[in-house]
Amino acid sequence: MFDLSSTALKRAPSWAASLPEELQTPCFIVSERGIVDNLHATARACGGVERLMPHVKTHRAGWIVKRLIREGVTAFKTATVAEVAMVLEAGAKHVVWAYPTVNPAHIRTVLALAHAHPDARVEALVDSAAGVAAWRLATNGAQLPNLSLLIDLDAGMGRTGAPIATATLQLARELATLGCFGGWHVYDGHIHDLDHATRRKRVAAIVGEVTALTRAAEAEGLSRRLIAGGSYTFDLWPLTLADFVSPGSWAYSSAQHDLELPALGWTPSAYVLATVISRNSTTATLDAGSKAISPDKPLAERFRWDGKIVMMSEEHVVVENTDLAVGDRVMLLPRHACTTAYLYPCAMVLTAEGSWEVREQLGNRR
Ligand SMILES: Cc1ncc(COP(=O)(O)O)c(C=O)c1O
């Protein structure tokens, strides 16, 4: 008979040594302690946990939101309405829906959530007159005391956002007339230079433009509140300008952060456990294909490997290897943890108390 206890765990971080023997693979493996340590490192780098508004898109897990609230996080950023609902259900009292859509069904859902959670502050983004009109239509012009709208600014990413220009003040005036203007939002996700000084310089240029705009807003009696930044820039936004900073992917970190942002001291805390199912003289085949590790990065980079990743299909990945045996289990560190977490409705979590537990997450629910 095949002796399961003889299957070796390879290329695993030390915290995974106690992983249960019998697990169906591929399996998403998370360290709660790692997330909390990463939170502390992130809070230190941005001037305090009260300034941190973590984006939840990385993990999409209510249990992580609850844990971060226990650690002092007061506000969360989201991209989808399911994330908004998840964050509010987890007990958060401040959520920003950072997605300036005009989709009326989504807007109505977020309005219903704001109604259902009157003790929570709910904020959403607009970046156009059409956005203002969509919210005006959905609310019928009525004010919700716990809802406000922020103006999304395009800092050069070219994805969403109104220009950082005085003309954009008109949108703020319109929202103020509706009684719901809450301030400004900037995401500078196009800045990922490896050199910190280069990132600093590029953020400083945006800071100059945003400062001019928010000063002009303030001079008219409009809010200058600002939410800014992602994992590569959150530590560069001045305390005097950005009330909140909103990096997200630090929660699990990744092979990419490990390489590119070592100074932030984040520890990779989410892996995919895979099993070697076949091998030949120079390669091993593992059960972690593109349905187990997201294929949104080039093949060679999808996870950290000490050799070539030869090919990946839906349920298989073939890697250059000479030391693994059929049945060995391997912990793969994804290059992009966010899109990999999305593939799993639950995670096997090493709790801070040291036990293993299956915990739910949104996975691919929108
Ligand atoms: C609007 C917005 N804010 C914040 C973040 C988090 O940034 P990061 O992934 O760099 O941590 C993202 C990530 O995509 C985002 O789209």
The ligand as an ORCA input file, in Angstrom:
! r2SCAN-3c Opt
* xyz 0 1
  C      -7.696     51.364     -6.677
  C      -6.676     50.503     -6.003
  N      -6.219     50.859     -4.795
  C      -5.313     50.117     -4.127
  C      -4.807     48.945     -4.677
  C      -3.804     48.143     -3.900
  O      -2.576     48.264     -4.438
  P      -1.429     47.149     -4.400
  O      -1.903     45.996     -5.224
  O      -0.288     47.872     -5.022
  O      -1.211     46.800     -3.002
  C      -5.249     48.551     -5.944
  C      -4.723     47.342     -6.584
  O      -5.015     46.959     -7.669
  C      -6.210     49.347     -6.626
  O      -6.679     49.013     -7.839
*
